[in-house]
Amino acid sequence: MDFSQTDVSSNFMTDPKQVDKPKKRSYLRKFLGKEFFIVKRQINWLFGGNNFAKVDSKIKYNISIIKHKSFLLRPLKDVEMYLQHNKVTNLKIAISHLDKVVIMPGQKFSIWRLVGRPTKNKGYLEGMTLHNGTISKDTGGGLCQLGNLLYWMALHTPLTIKERWRHGYDVFPDINRTIPFACGATLSYNYIDLQLENNTDKKFQINLWLDNEYLNGDITCEKDLKTKYEIFEKDHLFKHQWWGGYTRHNKIWKKITTLDDNSVTEELVTENNAIMMYSPLLEG
């Protein structure tokens, strides 16, 4: 969880690479603002008339569209390892509400609508969070790893990404990075969500599990899509801002290959602009 930007409606300046210096707000203002948006979304869930996806463990689709996994315990600078171990517990609880969710045609998938609010009473532990680029800790911390995994997998499917919030800060240098910068999704209950929509005529299922080393995911479908997806970045750069800090930018693109005729299309997925919390000279 951190300062975020959303893909729901991107409002870039004339030069999107000109990033304003972060504004500091009081704890009370941040708390009241957060609770306001939480209640607003809960009301929308109750009266918005949306058709949300549900878990159905009786269904199993055998055609895998995309598999991905991410390390559970990755040493990070200035992050105590007990927070990483607590994160594993938090992930285990969260995916128990998401595993085997089926997204039917016309349905929407929401992480928070299925997971609910992470609280101590539900067994969630103190894990790492990010607030305005600063490492902190809170109950349920570490679930952004789940958002990152699901977003990356969703990019390799025809599912429509209805809501995704970008990490507004680049906190850690690229060490063993295997996917392009800024291909993740930050989460904060419940108004900073990851939501997917199935605008196809096919049924999809999300499968999630933990092993000793990884958080694993697999999106399956009832039919072979006969389509190949590739995600890549363009225009990656670091920029020194007028207020003294550095920012990082790129554009994420999707390449879609139809296997029947090998036709190829490319589409812009998103543009990312993040404030760096380390010197770009340390990058890599």
ZAMIMAR-81518 format. One record per residue: y negated, z negated, x negated of N, C-alpha, C, O, CB in turn. Coordinates in steps of 0.1 Angstrom, whole numbers, padded with zeros to 4 digits, always signed. Each point is the difference from the previous one (the first is absolute). Glycine has a CB too. Layout:
N
YZXYZXYZXYZXYZX ...
This chain:
284
+0012+0000-0008-0012+0000+0008-0012+0000-0009-0001-0008-0009+0013-0004+0027 -0022+0021-0015-0012+0000-0007-0011+0007+0007+0003+0005+0012+0009-0006-0033 -0024+0002+0016-0010+0008+0005+0005+0014+0002+0006+0006-0009-0024-0019-0002 +0017+0019+0023+0007+0012+0003-0009+0011+0006-0011-0003+0005+0031-0011-0002 -0015+0026-0004-0006+0012+0007+0011+0006+0008+0012-0001-0003-0029+0005-0015 +0013+0001+0029+0010+0005+0010+0001+0015+0001-0011+0007-0002+0008-0028+0014 +0014+0027-0010+0002+0014+0003-0002+0004+0014+0000+0012+0004+0015-0011-0023 -0018-0011+0028-0002+0003+0014-0012+0009+0002+0001+0010+0007+0010-0032-0001 -0022+0018-0012-0012+0008+0001-0008-0003-0013-0007-0010-0002+0006+0009+0027 +0003+0011-0034-0006-0002-0014-0015+0004+0001-0003+0012+0003+0025-0008-0014 -0031-0013+0007-0014+0003+0000-0005+0000-0014-0005-0010-0005+0002+0000+0028 +0004+0021-0030-0004+0001-0014-0015+0003+0000-0005+0007+0009+0028+0000-0017 -0029-0011-0003-0014+0004-0003+0000+0014-0004+0010+0007-0002-0016-0030-0004 -0006+0029+0003-0002+0014-0005+0009+0002-0012+0007+0010-0002-0030-0009+0012 +0022-0011-0019+0008+0000-0012+0010-0012+0001-0004-0011-0002-0014+0022-0012 +0030-0009+0018+0010-0011+0003+0003-0008-0013+0005-0011+0001+0004+0024+0017 -0013-0007-0030+0003-0008-0012-0011-0009-0004+0002-0008-0010+0012+0027+0003 -0025-0019+0015-0010-0010-0002+0004-0012+0009-0002+0000+0012-0016+0017-0017 +0023-0028-0002+0005-0011+0008-0010-0012-0002-0004-0003-0011+0028+0010+0007 -0028-0013+0015-0009-0011+0000+0006-0012-0006+0012-0002+0001-0024+0011+0019 +0004-0018-0026+0004-0013-0005+0005-0008+0012-0006-0001+0010-0010+0002-0030 +0028-0008+0018+0005-0008+0011-0010-0011+0005-0007-0006-0008+0030+0010-0001 -0023-0006+0022-0009-0011+0006+0008-0013+0001+0012+0001+0005-0026+0017+0007 +0008-0029-0015+0006-0013+0002-0003-0005+0013-0012-0001+0004+0011-0003-0029 +0011-0001+0033-0003-0006+0013+0006-0014+0000+0009-0003-0008-0008+0026+0019 -0007-0031-0003+0004-0014+0001+0014-0002+0005+0005+0009+0007-0029-0016-0004 +0031-0004-0006+0013-0002+0005+0000+0000+0015+0010+0005+0007-0004-0019-0027 -0016+0007+0027+0000-0001+0014-0001+0014+0006+0006+0003+0010-0017-0025-0011 +0002+0031-0004-0002+0013+0005+0013+0008-0001+0004+0007+0010-0028-0008-0016 +0031+0000-0005+0013+0007-0002+0010-0005+0010+0008+0008+0005-0014-0004-0029 +0007-0017+0025+0010-0006+0009-0002+0004+0015+0009+0004+0006-0007-0023-0022 -0014+0018+0020-0003+0003+0014+0001+0015+0003+0005+0004+0010-0021-0023-0009 +0012+0027-0011+0002+0015+0002+0015+0003+0001+0004+0009+0008-0025-0005-0021 +0029-0010+0004+0014+0003+0000+0007-0004+0013+0007+0008+0006-0007-0011-0030 -0003-0009+0029+0006-0004+0013-0005+0008+0012+0008+0002+0009-0007-0025-0018 -0013+0028+0008-0005+0009+0011+0008+0013+0001+0004+0004+0010-0027-0013-0014 +0026+0015-0008+0007+0012+0000+0015-0002+0003+0006+0009+0006-0022+0000-0023 +0021-0021+0014+0014-0003+0003+0001-0001+0016+0010+0006+0005-0007-0019-0027 -0012+0006+0028+0001-0001+0015-0003+0013+0006+0007+0004+0010-0015-0027-0011 -0001+0031-0004-0002+0014+0005+0012+0008+0000+0003+0007+0010-0027-0009-0017 +0032+0002-0004+0012+0008+0000+0011-0006+0009+0007+0008+0006-0013-0001-0030 +0007-0020+0025+0010-0006+0009-0003+0005+0015+0009+0003+0007-0006-0023-0023 -0016+0020+0019-0003+0005+0014+0004+0015+0002+0004+0004+0010-0024-0021-0010 +0017+0025-0011+0004+0014+0001+0015+0001+0001+0005+0009+0008-0025-0003-0022 +0028-0014+0007+0014+0000+0002+0005-0003+0014+0009+0007+0006-0007-0014-0030 -0009-0002+0031+0003-0004+0013-0004+0010+0011+0008+0003+0009-0010-0026-0017 -0010+0029+0006-0005+0008+0011-0003+0015-0005-0005+0008+0008-0005-0029+0001 +0014+0024-0021-0003+0014-0005+0009+0011+0005-0003+0012-0001-0006-0023-0019 +0020+0007+0026+0010+0010+0005+0007+0008-0010+0005+0011+0003-0020-0010+0016 +0016-0006-0032+0007+0008-0010+0015-0002+0001+0005-0010+0004-0025+0007-0019 +0027+0014+0011+0014+0000+0001+0005-0003-0015+0001+0009-0008+0000+0007+0028 +0003-0029-0022+0004-0004-0014+0015+0001-0002+0008-0002+0009-0028-0013-0010 +0023+0018-0012+0014+0001-0004+0007-0014+0000-0007-0010-0002+0001+0031-0012 +0019-0021+0016+0007-0013+0000+0013+0001-0009+0005+0011-0003-0014-0015+0027 +0013-0007-0028+0012-0001-0008+0012+0002+0009+0001-0005+0011-0012-0011-0027 +0021+0024+0011+0012+0003+0007+0011+0001-0010+0003+0011-0006-0014+0001+0025 +0018-0023-0022+0010-0001-0011+0013+0008+0005+0009+0002-0009-0018-0024+0001 +0010+0026+0020+0012+0007+0005-0001+0015-0004+0010+0007+0000-0008-0023+0019 -0014+0020-0022-0002+0015-0004+0001+0001-0015-0005-0008-0008-0009+0012+0028 +0020+0007-0025+0000+0003-0014+0000+0015-0002+0009+0007+0004+0004-0028-0009 -0024+0026-0001-0001+0014-0003+0004+0002-0015-0004-0008-0009-0015+0011+0026 +0027+0007-0020+0006+0001-0013-0007+0010-0009+0003+0001-0012+0018-0006+0023 -0031+0012-0006-0007+0010-0009-0012-0007-0006-0010-0003+0007+0017+0022+0008 -0007-0022-0028-0010-0007-0007-0011+0010-0003+0002+0011-0006+0014-0027-0004 -0029+0013+0013-0011+0008-0003-0007-0004-0013-0004+0009-0008+0000-0006+0033 +0003-0016-0027-0006-0005-0012+0005-0014-0003+0000-0009+0009-0021+0023-0005 +0024-0017-0016+0004-0013-0005-0010-0004-0011-0004+0008-0008+0029-0005+0014 -0028-0016-0006-0008-0005-0011+0003-0015-0002+0005-0007+0009-0023+0024-0003 +0015-0022-0018+0002-0014-0003-0011-0004-0010-0006+0008-0007+0031-0007+0011 -0028-0014-0003-0010-0006-0009+0004-0014-0005+0007-0007+0007-0025+0020+0005 +0015-0016-0025+0004-0012-0006-0005-0012+0007-0012-0001+0005+0012+0013-0027 +0008-0022+0024-0004-0012+0007-0007-0010-0010-0010-0006+0004+0030+0009+0011 -0016-0004-0027-0006-0010-0009-0005+0008-0012+0006+0002-0010+0010-0020+0017 -0029+0021-0006-0007+0007-0010-0011-0009-0006-0009-0003+0007+0014+0026+0004 -0003-0027-0024-0010-0009-0006-0014+0007+0000-0002+0011-0003+0020-0021-0011 -0028+0002+0019-0014+0005+0001-0009-0010-0007+0003-0012+0000+0002+0024+0022 -0015-0007-0028-0009-0008-0007-0007-0010+0009-0005+0003+0011+0001+0015-0027 +0004-0031+0012-0007-0011+0008+0007-0003+0013-0006-0006+0009-0015+0013-0020 +0033-0002+0013+0007-0003+0013+0013-0009-0004+0008+0004-0007-0016+0018+0018 +0008-0034-0005+0012-0009-0003+0012+0006+0007+0000+0005+0011-0015-0025-0013 +0026+0019-0005+0013+0006+0004+0005-0007+0013+0008+0007+0008-0003-0001-0031 -0008-0018+0026+0005-0006+0012-0006+0007+0012+0007+0000+0011-0005-0022-0022 -0014+0028+0010-0005+0008+0011+0008+0012+0002+0001+0005+0012-0024-0014-0017 +0028+0015-0005+0009+0012+0001+0013-0004+0007+0005+0008+0008-0016+0002-0029 +0017-0021+0017+0012-0004+0007-0002-0004+0014+0008+0003+0009+0000-0012-0031 -0020+0003+0025-0003-0003+0014-0002+0013+0008+0003+0001+0012-0014-0022-0019 +0005+0031+0000-0001+0014+0007+0013+0005+0005+0001+0006+0010-0021-0002-0025 +0030-0006+0007+0014+0005+0004+0004-0006+0013+0005+0007+0009+0001-0004-0033 -0009-0016+0025+0003-0007+0013-0008+0006+0011+0006+0002+0011+0000-0023-0023 -0019+0023+0010-0008+0006+0010+0004+0014+0004+0000+0003+0012-0019-0017-0021 +0023+0022+0000+0005+0013+0003+0013+0000+0008+0002+0008+0009-0013+0000-0030 +0020-0017+0017+0012-0002+0008-0002-0003+0014+0006+0006+0009+0005-0014-0030 -0021-0001+0024-0003-0003+0014-0006+0012+0007+0004+0003+0011-0007-0027-0017 -0006+0030+0000-0008+0011+0006+0010+0012+0003-0001+0006+0011-0020-0013-0023 +0029+0011+0003+0008+0012+0003+0011-0003+0010+0006+0009+0005-0010-0001-0028 +0007-0021+0025+0010-0003+0011-0005+0004+0013+0007+0002+0010+0001-0021-0023 -0022+0021+0015-0006+0004+0012-0002+0015+0001-0004+0006+0010-0007-0028-0009 +0013+0029-0013-0003+0014-0001+0013+0009-0002+0000+0011+0004-0022-0017-0013 +0032+0000+0003+0011+0008-0004+0007+0006+0013+0002-0007+0010+0001-0007-0030 +0000+0027+0019+0007+0008+0011-0010+0003+0011+0005+0003+0011+0017-0014-0017 -0035+0010+0004-0009+0004+0011+0001+0015+0002+0001+0008-0010-0017-0027+0004 +0017+0024+0018+0001+0014+0004-0013+0004+0006-0006-0006+0009+0031+0004-0005 -0030+0013-0010-0013+0006+0005+0004+0013+0008+0002+0010-0006-0016-0020-0014 +0013+0008+0033+0003+0012+0009-0012+0009+0001-0011-0004-0004+0027-0011+0017 -0014+0027-0009-0011+0010+0002-0010-0007+0009+0003-0005+0011+0012+0025-0014 -0028-0019-0001-0011-0005+0008-0003-0015-0003-0009-0006+0005+0015+0023+0012 +0003-0024-0025-0002-0014-0002-0008-0002-0013-0001+0008-0009+0023-0013+0021 -0028-0008-0013-0007-0004-0011+0006-0012-0007+0006-0009+0007-0027+0017+0004 +0021-0008-0024+0006-0011-0008-0011-0008-0006-0009+0005-0006+0029+0008+0001 -0020-0027+0007-0010-0009-0005+0008-0011-0008+0008-0007+0006-0025+0013+0013 +0013-0008-0031+0006-0011-0008-0002-0013+0007+0009-0008+0003-0012+0021-0024 -0010-0016+0024-0003-0014+0004+0004-0002+0015+0003-0012+0003-0022+0012-0019 +0020+0010+0024+0005-0003+0013+0014-0004+0001+0004-0008+0008-0020+0025+0000 +0024-0013-0018+0014-0004-0001+0002-0013-0008+0007-0008+0004-0001+0032-0002 -0014-0025-0013+0002-0012-0009-0007-0012+0006+0006-0011-0001-0005+0026-0018 -0012-0014+0025-0007-0011+0005-0008-0007-0011+0000+0004-0011+0017-0007+0029 -0024-0008-0014-0008-0007-0010+0008-0008-0009+0008-0008+0004-0027+0007+0012 +0018+0003-0030+0008-0008-0009-0005-0014-0001-0012-0003-0005+0017+0024-0008 +0002-0031+0017-0004-0014+0000+0011-0009-0007+0011+0005-0002-0024-0001+0023 +0009-0016-0025+0010-0009-0006+0011-0004+0009+0012-0001-0004-0030-0008-0010 +0015+0008+0027+0010-0003+0010+0011+0010+0001+0011-0003+0004-0028-0009+0009 +0014+0025-0017+0010+0010+0001+0007+0002-0014+0009+0008-0001-0023+0004+0018 +0011-0021-0026+0007+0000-0013-0007+0007-0011+0005+0000-0012+0015-0001+0025 -0032+0007-0010-0007+0007-0011-0006-0010-0010-0004-0011+0003-0002+0029+0013 +0006-0014-0029-0004-0008-0011-0013+0005-0006-0005+0011+0004+0028-0017-0009 -0029-0002-0004-0012+0004-0006+0003+0011-0010+0008-0001-0009-0018-0022+0012 +0003+0035-0002+0002+0011-0009-0014+0005-0004-0010-0004+0004+0032+0010+0007 -0021+0004-0020-0012+0006-0006-0007+0008+0010+0006+0009+0007+0004-0009-0029 -0024-0001+0023-0008+0009+0008-0012+0004-0009-0002-0006-0011+0009-0005+0033 -0014+0021-0017-0012+0005-0007-0012-0001+0009+0001+0005+0012+0013+0010-0027 -0024-0022+0011-0012-0001+0008-0012+0005-0008-0004-0006-0010+0013-0013+0023 -0015+0031-0009-0011+0006-0007+0004+0002-0015-0009-0002-0008-0007-0008+0025 +0028+0014-0019+0004+0003-0014+0004-0012-0008+0004+0001-0012-0018+0018+0013 +0013-0031+0005+0004-0012-0007+0014-0005+0004+0003+0000+0012-0028-0006-0013 +0033+0002-0008+0013-0005+0003-0001-0014+0006-0006-0009-0005+0016+0023-0014 -0003-0015+0030+0000-0013+0008+0014-0002+0005+0010+0007-0004-0034-0005+0010 +0026-0012+0003+0013-0002+0006-0002-0005+0014-0010-0007+0003+0020+0001-0025 +0000+0009+0030-0001-0003+0015+0014+0001+0006+0009+0006-0006-0033+0002+0007 +0026-0015+0010+0013+0001+0007+0003+0014+0004-0008+0007+0006+0005-0030+0002 +0015+0028-0012+0004+0014+0003-0005+0010-0010+0002+0012+0002-0003-0018+0022 -0004+0001-0035-0005+0009-0010+0011+0009-0006+0011-0004-0001-0029-0012-0004 +0014+0028+0001+0010+0009-0007+0005+0011+0010+0007+0008-0005-0001-0027-0010 -0010+0018+0027+0005+0010+0010-0006+0014-0002+0005+0010+0006-0001-0028+0010 -0014+0019-0024-0006+0013-0003+0011+0009-0007-0001+0012+0001-0022-0022-0003 +0032+0004-0005+0011+0008-0006+0007+0008+0011+0005+0011-0003-0003-0028-0016 +0000+0011+0030+0007+0006+0011-0009+0012+0006+0005+0010+0003+0007-0032+0002 -0025+0019-0004-0009+0011+0004+0000+0012-0009+0000+0011+0004-0014-0028+0007 +0014+0014-0024+0001+0010-0010+0012+0009+0001-0001+0012+0000-0012-0027-0016 +0024+0008+0017+0013+0008+0001+0001+0008+0013+0004+0012-0001+0007-0030-0012 -0015+0013+0024+0001+0007+0013-0010+0012+0000+0003+0011+0005+0004-0032+0006 -0019+0019-0017-0010+0011+0000+0005+0011-0009-0001+0012+0004-0017-0028+0000 +0023+0013-0016+0005+0010-0009+0011+0008+0007+0001+0013-0002-0007-0027-0018 +0015+0007+0026+0011+0008+0007-0005+0008+0012+0005+0011+0001+0011-0029-0008 -0025+0013+0014-0005+0007+0012-0007+0013-0004+0000+0010+0007-0003-0032+0005 -0003+0022-0024-0006+0012-0005+0010+0012-0002-0004+0012+0000-0013-0026-0011 +0030+0010+0009+0010+0010-0002+0007+0004+0013+0012+0005+0000-0009-0014-0023 -0009+0007+0035+0006+0003+0013-0011+0007+0008-0012+0000-0004+0028-0020+0003 -0012+0026+0013-0010+0005+0009-0007-0010+0009-0008+0004+0008+0021+0017-0009 -0010-0034-0001-0007-0010+0008-0015+0000-0003-0004+0002-0012+0026-0016+0012 -0030+0012+0010-0014-0001-0002-0005-0014-0003+0004-0009+0007-0006+0028+0009 -0006-0020-0026-0005-0013-0004-0013-0002+0008-0010+0006-0003+0020-0005-0021 -0009-0010+0034-0011-0003+0009-0010-0010-0006-0012+0001+0002+0027+0005+0017 -0010-0015-0027-0008-0011-0006+0006-0004-0013+0011-0004-0001-0019-0004+0023 -0001+0009-0032+0004-0005-0014-0013-0004-0007-0010+0007+0000+0031+0008-0001 -0020-0027-0005-0012-0005-0007+0003+0001-0015+0010-0005-0005-0016-0011+0024 -0004+0022-0026+0002+0001-0014-0004-0012-0007-0009-0008+0004+0004+0032-0002 +0011-0027-0014-0005-0011-0008-0013+0004-0006-0002+0010-0006+0026-0016+0000 -0034-0003+0009-0014+0003-0005-0002-0004-0014-0010+0004-0006+0003-0007+0029 +0017-0004-0029-0002-0004-0014+0013+0004-0008+0011+0000+0005-0025-0019+0002 +0012+0024-0019+0011+0002-0009+0001-0011-0010-0008-0002-0009+0005+0027+0011 +0013-0034+0001+0000-0013-0007+0008+0000-0013-0004-0006-0010+0002-0004+0032 +0013+0018-0022+0009+0000-0012+0001+0013-0007+0000+0010+0007+0013-0028+0004 -0013+0019-0024+0001+0013-0007+0013+0006+0003+0010-0006+0004-0024-0002-0022 +0015+0021+0016+0012+0008+0002+0011-0003-0010-0001+0005-0012-0013+0013+0023 +0023-0027-0008+0011-0002-0009+0013+0003+0008+0003-0006+0010-0016-0012-0023 +0021+0028+0008+0012+0004+0007-0003+0005+0014+0009-0001+0008+0004-0015-0022 -0025+0022+0016-0002+0006+0013+0008+0013+0002+0000+0008-0009-0024-0018+0009 +0031+0011+0011+0008+0012+0002-0005+0009+0011+0005+0011+0002+0014-0024-0009 -0029+0009+0014-0006+0008+0011-0015+0001-0003-0006-0008-0007+0024+0002+0024 -0025+0016-0011-0015+0001-0002-0007-0012+0004+0004-0008+0008-0002+0032-0005 -0014-0026-0010-0009-0011+0003-0004+0000+0015-0002+0011+0005-0006-0011-0029 +0007-0012+0030-0005-0001+0014+0009+0006+0010-0005+0005+0010-0018-0005-0019 +0036+0000+0007+0009+0004+0011+0007-0012+0007+0011+0001+0004-0006+0020-0017 -0013-0032+0014+0005-0012+0007-0008-0002+0012-0010+0007+0004+0017-0017-0025 -0004-0001+0028-0007-0004+0012-0001-0015+0001+0010-0007-0001-0001+0027+0013 -0021-0025-0012-0002-0015+0001+0002-0005+0014-0002+0008+0010-0014-0007-0029 +0019-0014+0021+0003-0006+0013-0007-0013+0001-0002-0007-0010+0024+0018+0011 -0027-0014+0011-0005-0014+0003+0001-0001+0015-0005+0008+0008-0011-0009-0028 +0023-0009+0024+0003-0002+0015-0013-0001+0007-0010-0007-0004+0032-0005-0001 -0022+0020+0016+0008+0011+0005-0008+0012+0001+0004+0011+0003+0010-0027+0009 -0027+0015-0016-0010+0011+0001+0000+0010-0012-0005+0010+0001-0008-0025+0014 +0019+0010-0026+0002+0010-0011+0015+0003+0000+0008-0008-0006-0028-0001-0008 +0024+0020+0020+0014+0003+0004+0004+0013-0006-0009+0008-0005+0007-0021+0026 +0015+0016-0021+0005+0013-0003+0006+0005+0013+0010-0006+0005-0006+0002-0030 -0009+0015+0031+0006+0005+0012+0003+0015-0001-0007+0008-0005-0006-0025+0018 +0025+0020-0008+0005+0014-0001+0002+0004+0015+0003-0008+0008+0008+0005-0031 -0012+0016+0025+0003+0006+0013+0009+0012-0001-0001+0008-0009-0022-0016+0017 +0032+0008+0001+0010+0011+0000-0004+0011+0010+0002-0001+0012+0016-0015-0018 -0025+0026+0001-0004+0012+0008+0009+0011-0001-0004+0012+0003-0019-0019-0006 +0036+0005-0001+0010+0010-0001+0009-0001+0012-0002-0009+0009+0001+0010-0034 +0011+0008+0026+0010-0001+0010+0013-0007-0005+0011+0001+0006-0020+0020+0005 +0008-0027-0023+0012-0006-0006-0001-0016-0001-0012-0005+0001+0015+0026-0014 +0008-0028+0012+0000-0014-0001+0002-0005-0014+0008+0006-0007+0001-0007+0030 -0016-0009-0027+0000-0005-0014+0003-0015+0000-0002-0007+0010-0014+0025-0017 +0022-0022-0004+0003-0014-0001-0003-0005-0014+0002+0007-0010+0017-0005+0027 -0025-0014-0018-0004-0006-0012+0010-0011-0004+0003-0009+0008-0027+0014-0004 +0030-0004-0016+0010-0010-0004-0005-0007-0013-0005+0006-0009+0024+0008+0019 -0019-0027-0010-0005-0008-0010+0010-0011-0005+0006-0006+0009-0030+0010+0000 +0025-0006-0022+0009-0011-0005-0005-0004-0014-0007+0007-0007+0026+0002+0022 -0014-0021-0018-0003-0005-0014+0014-0001-0007+0010-0003+0005-0030-0010+0003 +0019+0015-0021+0011-0003-0009-0005-0010-0011-0011-0005+0002+0023+0028+0003 -0005-0025-0016-0005-0009-0010-0012+0004-0007-0007-0008-0006+0031+0001+0003 -0027+0020+0003-0011+0005-0008-0011+0007+0008-0012+0000-0004+0028+0002-0014 -0012+0004+0029-0010+0009+0007-0002-0003+0015+0009-0006+0007-0002+0023-0024 -0018-0013+0022-0003+0002+0014+0004+0015+0002-0006+0009-0006-0013-0027+0008 +0028+0021+0007+0005+0013+0003-0004+0005+0014+0000-0008+0009+0019+0004-0025 -0021+0017+0017-0003+0006+0012+0006+0014+0002+0002+0007-0010-0023-0020+0010 +0024+0017+0012+0006+0013+0003-0004+0004+0014+0002-0007+0010+0018+0002-0025 -0027+0016+0016-0003+0006+0013+0010+0011+0003+0001+0009-0007-0026-0015+0005 +0032+0004+0014+0010+0009+0004-0004+0007+0013-0009-0004+0007+0027-0010-0018 -0011+0025+0013-0003+0008+0012+0013+0005+0007+0010+0000-0006-0032+0008-0004 +0021-0005+0023+0011+0004+0007+0004+0015-0003+0012+0004+0002-0018-0020+0016 -0003+0023-0024+0002+0014-0003-0005+0003-0014-0009-0006-0005+0008+0013+0029 +0007+0004-0030-0005+0004-0013-0014+0008+0002-0001+0009+0008+0025-0007-0017 -0034-0007+0002-0013+0006+0002-0002+0014-0007-0008+0008+0004-0001-0031-0003 +0018+0025-0011-0001+0013-0008-0014+0002-0005-0005+0011-0001+0023-0001+0015 -0024-0021-0019-0013-0001-0006+0000-0009-0012+0006-0010+0000-0016+0015+0023 +0003-0001-0033-0002-0008-0012-0015-0004-0002-0009+0008+0002+0029+0004-0013 -0022-0025+0008-0013-0005-0002-0002-0004-0014+0008-0007-0006-0009+0000+0030 -0011+0010-0030-0004-0005-0013-0014-0005+0001-0009+0006+0005+0024+0011-0016 -0017-0029+0005-0013-0006+0000-0006+0000-0014+0007-0004-0010+0000-0011+0029 -0019+0019-0021-0006+0001-0013-0015-0003+0001-0006+0001+0011+0023+0016-0018 -0023-0019-0005-0015-0003+0000-0008+0011-0007+0005+0007-0008+0001-0031+0008 -0018+0024+0004-0010+0009-0006-0013-0008-0003-0002-0010+0006+0012+0031+0005 -0018-0015-0020-0014-0006-0002+0000-0015-0004-0008-0007+0005+0000+0024+0011 +0018-0021-0024+0001-0014-0004-0011-0002-0011-0001+0007-0010+0026-0008+0016 -0033-0010-0004-0010-0003-0010-0005-0014+0001+0002-0007+0010-0009+0030-0010 +0001-0028-0011-0007-0013-0001-0015+0003+0000-0004+0009-0007+0024-0021-0005 -0027+0003+0018-0015+0002+0001-0007-0013-0003+0003-0010+0006+0000+0029+0011 -0013-0018-0026-0009-0012-0003-0011+0000+0011-0008+0009+0000+0014-0008-0025 -0006-0012+0033-0010-0001+0011-0014-0005-0006+0000-0007-0010+0019+0004+0027 -0029+0005-0009-0014-0004-0004-0001-0015-0001-0008-0004-0008-0001+0024+0020 +0018-0028-0005-0002-0014+0000+0009-0006-0012+0001-0013-0001-0006+0013+0026 +0011+0008-0033+0007-0005-0012+0015+0001+0001+0006+0000-0011-0025-0015+0008 +0025+0015+0014+0014+0000+0001+0006+0014+0000-0007+0010-0001+0006-0031+0014 +0015+0021-0014+0007+0013+0000+0007+0002+0013+0005-0010+0006-0003+0009-0031 -0001+0013+0029+0008+0003+0012+0010+0012-0003-0001+0007-0010-0018-0014+0025 +0029+0007-0006+0011+0010-0003+0002+0008+0013-0001-0005+0011+0013-0010-0027 -0010+0028+0014+0000+0010+0012+0012+0010-0002+0003+0003-0011-0028-0006+0014 +0030+0007+0008+0009+0012+0000+0001+0005+0015-0004-0007+0009+0016-0002-0030 -0005+0020+0022+0004+0006+0013+0015+0001+0000+0006+0005-0009-0029+0007+0011 +0029-0016+0009+0014+0001+0002+0003+0012+0009-0006+0001+0011+0009-0026-0014 +0006+0034-0002+0004+0012+0008+0015-0001+0003+0008-0006-0007-0027+0019-0004 +0022-0006+0022+0014+0002+0004+0004+0015+0000-0007+0008+0005+0005-0029+0009 +0012+0024-0021+0006+0013-0001+0012+0001+0009+0010-0008-0002-0019+0012-0021 +0009+0005+0033+0011+0001+0010+0007+0013-0002-0006+0011+0001-0006-0026+0015 +0025+0015-0019+0008+0012-0002+0010+0001+0011+0008-0008+0002-0011+0007-0027 +0002+0012+0033+0010+0003+0010+0012+0007-0006-0002+0011-0005-0016-0009+0023 +0030-0008-0018+0011+0005-0007+0006+0013+0005+0006+0007-0007-0001-0031+0001 -0007+0026+0019+0006+0013+0006-0006+0012-0007+0007+0010-0002-0004-0022+0024 -0016+0012-0024-0007+0012-0005-0008-0003-0013-0006+0009-0006+0005+0000+0029 +0002-0021-0028-0007-0004-0012-0015+0001+0001-0007+0001-0011+0027+0006-0002 -0025-0007+0025-0015+0000+0001-0006-0013-0004+0007-0011+0003-0005+0028+0016 -0013-0017-0024-0007-0012-0006-0014-0002+0006-0007+0009+0001+0021-0007-0022 -0016-0014+0025-0014-0004+0005-0004-0013-0008+0008-0008-0003-0005+0020+0026 -0016-0013-0025-0005-0012-0006-0011-0006+0009-0008+0007+0006+0014+0002-0029 -0007-0022+0024-0010-0007+0008-0005-0012-0007+0007-0007-0007+0003+0016+0028 -0023-0011-0020-0006-0012-0005+0003-0012+0008-0001+0000+0012-0018+0013-0021 +0025-0024+0003+0004-0012+0007-0012-0010+0000-0003-0004+0011+0027+0008-0018 -0030-0007-0004-0010-0010+0000-0008+0001-0013+0005+0005-0010+0008-0020+0025 -0025+0010-0016-0008-0002-0012-0001-0015-0002-0004-0007+0009-0009+0029-0006 +0015-0026-0016+0000-0014-0003-0011-0003-0009-0003+0007-0010+0027-0008+0013 -0031-0010-0001-0011-0005-0008+0002-0015-0001-0001-0008+0009-0015+0027-0002 +0018-0024-0020+0003-0014-0002-0008-0006-0011-0003+0007-0010+0026-0003+0019 -0027-0016-0007-0008-0007-0011+0010-0006-0010+0010-0007+0004-0029+0001+0012 +0017+0009-0028+0010-0005-0011-0004-0014-0004-0011-0004-0002+0014+0027-0006 +0008-0031+0006-0002-0014-0004+0005-0002-0014+0001-0011-0005+0003+0004+0028 -0003+0018-0031+0003+0000-0014-0007+0012-0006-0004+0009+0007+0026-0021-0003 -0023+0012-0017-0007+0011-0007+0010+0012+0000+0012-0002-0003-0025-0014-0012 +0008+0028+0017+0008+0012+0000+0006+0002-0014+0010+0008-0001-0023+0002+0020 +0007-0016-0029+0005+0002-0014+0014-0007-0002+0007+0003-0009-0031-0002+0001 +0026-0010+0018+0013-0007-0001+0011+0007+0009+0012-0004-0001-0024-0018-0003 +0008+0032+0011+0009+0007+0009+0011+0006-0007-0001+0006-0011-0018-0001+0026 +0032-0006-0009+0012+0005-0006+0006-0009-0010+0010+0003-0006-0019+0019+0009 
